[in-house]
Amino acid sequence: MNLEDWVEKAENKTDAEFRKAINIVLKAIATNEKLSHSMAFKGGLLLGIKYENLRYTTDLDFSTPDTRPGDIENFKEHLDLILSLAESDLAYGLKCKWQKFPKSPK
């Protein structure tokens, strides 16, 4: 999958901004040694990207075996740092922030 090509195929400005943000998040995780080995991207958005479907969900779904209580704050801080690095590298002019981290199953 070439995410830069996926971003370029956006049909409008709103979709392009969304795709750029997704690219930032995925690049941040993929280029981080720890997270790239402990997180699996899954769900409707992955399928939409992989099969170039124009209909896809707008949330990022990941699975990880790292579910120790109390680690979520460290994870959030680390994610903010690696997002900043990916934002600089891709130079889209976007700032990504996490919104929520639901744990499922509870």
C-alpha distance (Angstrom), angle and dihedral (degrees) to the residues before:
residue distance angle dihedral
M1 . . .
N2 3.75 . .
L3 3.78 107.8 .
E4 3.79 93.5 -171.4
D5 3.83 88.5 60.2
W6 3.82 89.6 48.0
V7 3.80 90.0 52.4
E8 3.82 91.2 49.3
K9 3.82 91.2 53.0
A10 3.81 93.1 61.5
E11 3.79 111.8 132.3
N12 3.80 98.0 -145.0
K13 3.80 142.7 7.5
T14 3.81 94.9 -92.7
D15 3.81 92.2 51.5
A16 3.81 90.7 45.3
E17 3.82 91.7 53.7
F18 3.81 90.4 48.3
R19 3.80 92.2 49.2
K20 3.80 91.5 47.9
A21 3.81 90.3 53.0
I22 3.80 91.1 49.6
N23 3.80 89.7 49.6
I24 3.81 90.5 52.1
V25 3.81 93.0 51.1
L26 3.79 94.4 45.7
K27 3.81 92.7 45.8
A28 3.80 90.5 49.8
I29 3.78 92.0 53.7
A30 3.81 96.5 38.8
T31 3.80 94.2 51.9
N32 3.80 94.5 47.0
E33 3.79 111.0 91.1
K34 3.80 96.8 -147.3
L35 3.81 99.0 41.8
S36 3.80 95.8 40.7
H37 3.80 88.6 60.0
S38 3.79 97.4 42.5
M39 3.82 105.0 40.4
A40 3.80 128.9 69.4
F41 3.81 119.3 -161.1
K42 3.80 111.6 -140.4
G43 3.79 143.1 152.3
G44 3.77 140.2 62.6
L45 3.79 97.1 -37.9
L46 3.81 91.4 55.2
L47 3.80 90.0 51.9
G48 3.80 91.4 47.2
I49 3.80 91.2 53.1
K50 3.79 95.5 42.4
Y51 3.79 96.0 48.5
E52 3.82 95.8 32.8
N53 3.78 91.7 -121.5
L54 3.79 115.6 167.0
R55 3.81 91.2 -146.2
Y56 3.78 113.8 71.7
T57 3.78 141.0 135.6
T58 3.78 120.2 -95.1
D59 3.78 99.9 -136.5
L60 3.78 128.3 88.1
D61 3.78 114.5 -127.6
F62 3.79 121.1 -162.5
S63 3.77 135.3 170.8
T64 3.77 124.9 -153.1
P65 3.80 135.7 171.5
D66 3.83 88.5 -141.6
T67 3.80 101.1 97.0
R68 3.79 103.7 136.9
P69 3.80 113.0 149.5
G70 3.79 113.3 -106.7
D71 3.80 95.5 24.6
I72 3.80 95.0 97.8
E73 3.82 94.3 85.4
N74 3.81 91.8 51.5
F75 3.79 89.3 47.3
K76 3.82 92.2 51.4
E77 3.80 92.2 50.2
H78 3.81 91.4 48.0
L79 3.80 91.4 47.6
D80 3.82 91.6 51.7
L81 3.81 89.3 53.2
I82 3.80 96.4 48.9
L83 3.82 91.6 43.4
S84 3.81 88.7 57.0
L85 3.80 90.1 52.4
A86 3.81 92.9 49.6
E87 3.81 91.4 45.7
S88 3.80 89.8 55.4
D89 3.78 93.3 45.3
L90 3.81 95.6 49.9
A91 3.83 93.8 40.0
Y92 3.80 95.8 -155.1
G93 3.78 91.6 142.0
L94 3.82 91.4 -118.8
K95 3.79 129.4 129.1
C96 3.81 114.6 -151.6
K97 3.79 123.5 -156.9
W98 3.77 129.5 178.9
Q99 3.80 115.9 -114.3
K100 3.77 105.6 -168.9
F101 3.75 141.8 -12.2
P102 3.79 109.1 -150.6
K103 3.76 113.9 -173.9
S104 3.77 114.4 -139.9
P105 2.92 125.8 -139.0
K106 3.78 91.8 28.6
